[in-house]
């Protein structure tokens, strides 16, 4: 599978990890979406695989998360405005 940059479409891509100082053993990363209710603090982080990609041409960095887990977090803890924008309301 050949990977291309989602921003500039270059095929000059390198895979790597994100490290937090002083955590040198590559701890798991989490994504916390913006637009959550003010008191939403439990169960709102979406776990990310510590596998990132970067483009040599434009510097764009990206990763992948579980879209079902993200949808659950936003449905349960997103503001009404965010849920309307993402069409998560009935």
N, C-alpha and C positions, 0 to 999 in steps of 0.2 A: 504494500500500500504506500503510495507516494503522497506525502503531506505537502500542502501549499499554504502559505500565509493567508489567513482570512481577510487581512487588510489590503495587502498589495499583490497577492497571488504569486509571490516569489517562491521558488522551490529550495532556496538556500535556508534550510531550517535546521536547528540544533535542538535536541532534547536535553533537559536537565532537571534539577530539583531546586526548590527554594529552601534556604536555610535561615533560621532566626538566630541571631547572636544572643546568648552564648550557647544555644542548642545546636551542637555540631552533628547530631545524629539524625537530622532531617525529620523532625516531628511532623505529624499529620497537619495539614492546613485545613482551615474551615472558611467557608464563605457565609457571611451574614448579609442578607439583602437589605438595602435601604427601603424605607416605606413601611416599616413594621409599626404596630401599635406601640405607644410609649412604654408600657410596662411589659412588653413581650421580651422575656429574657431566657426562658427555659425552652429548650428544643427548637431554637431558631437558627442554629448553626448547621450548615449543610457541609458534611465532610467531603473533602477533596482528596483525590489520590495525589501524592506528592510526585507528580509527573507533569512537567510543564514544557512548553515549546517556545522557542524564540526565533524571530526572523532576522537574519544577518543584514538584510536590505533596509528594513524600516524600524527594526527594534521592537516590534509588537510582540508581547508575551501573552500566552493563553494556556488554559487548562480546561478540563472537563469535569462536570459534577453530575450527580444523578438527577435528571429532570423531574422524576416522580417525587423525590424527597424535597426538592425545591418547590414544586407545586403544592405539596402538603403544607410546608412552612408558610407559604404565602397565603394559602386558603385559610389556614387556621389563625395566623397572626398578622396578616397584612392589613393595612388601613383600607377602608372602603374605597377611597380614591384610587389606591394602587390596584385593588382587585377589579374595579371597573375598567381601569386602563388596560389591564392584562386579560380582561374578559373571564375572570374567575368567579363572577357572581351569576346567580341564576335569574 
